[in-house]
Amino acid sequence: MTLANKITISRILLIPVFIIFLVYGYRKDLFIFRHIALGIFILSILTDALDGMVARTFKQQTNLGSFLDPLADKLLLVSAFIVIGYVEKIALGVVILVISRDVFMALGWTILHIFRSNTLTIKPSIAGKLTTALQMLTVICCLIEIPYPLIVRYSIITTMVIFTIVSTLQYIYAGSRMLNGKEIGDRVIGDR
């Protein structure tokens, strides 16, 4: 197993630890737990950048890594949005939107995989990458406990919602074209 894949797996293993600290931090009003959860989330973001850099630098790009890396991002973000929705740090509608996008993406990929080819390649899209970055920033804005203007938070959340909708529509459009045989090659637009 490559170093890049080990870093990705460690990121996946940090997700339940993040959830535990976050839930207990809010349910038991433990200030230090909330900060540990924020630290784990930021560490996960940094290891996301690190595993990609290691994979490219040391030519450790593998099929397993190309599957695990976006999976780790999805699991982290969906878990984070569920919990910050549960502790009422963000509107339920935003949580549903974020989760729905990932469900649509997973279903779309599965349908394309079944009906088109077993050799689909996931290519990054700018809207997908920006959506992921904005979702990570949104979680940080919701968890950070230093005073800052609410307009900043609402601007970030609004921008994230717009990009989430745009990228979801982009995936649906690209996937439907591929299913109808109007796309050249076997390619799926993704976040990575």
C-alpha positions, 0 to 999 in steps of 0.5 A, spaced: 500 500 500 502 506 498 504 512 503 498 516 499 493 511 500 495 510 507 494 518 508 487 517 505 485 511 510 488 515 516 483 521 514 477 516 513 479 513 520 479 520 523 471 521 521 468 517 527 473 521 532 471 528 529 464 526 530 464 524 537 468 530 539 463 534 535 457 531 538 459 531 545 462 538 544 455 541 543 451 536 547 455 536 553 457 544 552 465 542 552 468 547 549 475 543 548 471 538 545 469 543 540 475 545 538 478 538 538 473 537 533 475 543 529 482 541 529 481 534 526 477 537 521 482 542 519 487 536 519 483 532 515 483 538 510 490 538 510 491 531 509 487 531 503 492 536 500 498 532 502 495 525 500 494 528 493 501 531 493 505 525 495 501 521 490 503 526 484 510 527 487 512 520 488 508 517 482 503 513 487 497 514 483 493 508 484 485 506 482 484 504 490 487 512 491 482 515 486 476 511 489 478 512 496 480 520 496 473 522 493 470 517 498 474 520 504 472 527 502 464 525 501 464 521 508 467 527 512 463 532 509 456 529 509 458 527 516 460 534 518 454 537 515 449 532 518 452 534 525 452 541 524 445 541 522 443 536 528 447 541 533 443 547 529 449 551 526 446 551 519 439 550 516 436 543 515 435 545 508 442 546 506 444 539 510 439 536 505 442 539 499 449 537 500 447 530 502 442 530 496 448 532 491 452 526 493 447 521 493 445 524 486 453 523 484 453 516 487 447 514 484 449 517 477 456 514 477 453 507 479 448 507 473 453 509 468 458 504 471 452 499 470 449 501 463 455 504 459 462 501 461 466 498 467 472 503 465 469 510 467 474 515 469 472 520 473 475 527 471 475 533 475 471 539 474 472 546 476 465 547 479 466 540 483 472 542 486 470 549 488 463 546 491 468 541 495 472 547 497 466 551 499 463 546 503 469 545 507 470 552 508 462 552 510 463 547 515 469 551 518 465 557 519 460 554 522 465 551 527 469 556 529 468 560 535 471 567 534 467 573 533 466 575 525 461 578 521 455 574 520 455 577 513 461 573 512 458 567 514 452 568 510 456 570 504 460 563 504 454 559 505 450 562 499 456 561 495 456 554 497 449 553 496 449 556 489 455 552 487 452 546 490 446 547 485 450 548 479 455 542 480 449 538 481 446 540 475 452 539 471 453 532 473 446 530 471 447 534 464 453 530 463 451 523 466 444 524 461 448 525 455 453 519 456 447 515 458 444 517 451 451 516 447 452 523 446 458 524 450 465 522 446 469 517 451 467 514 457 468 520 462 464 522 468 465 529 471 467 529 478 470 533 484 477 530 484 
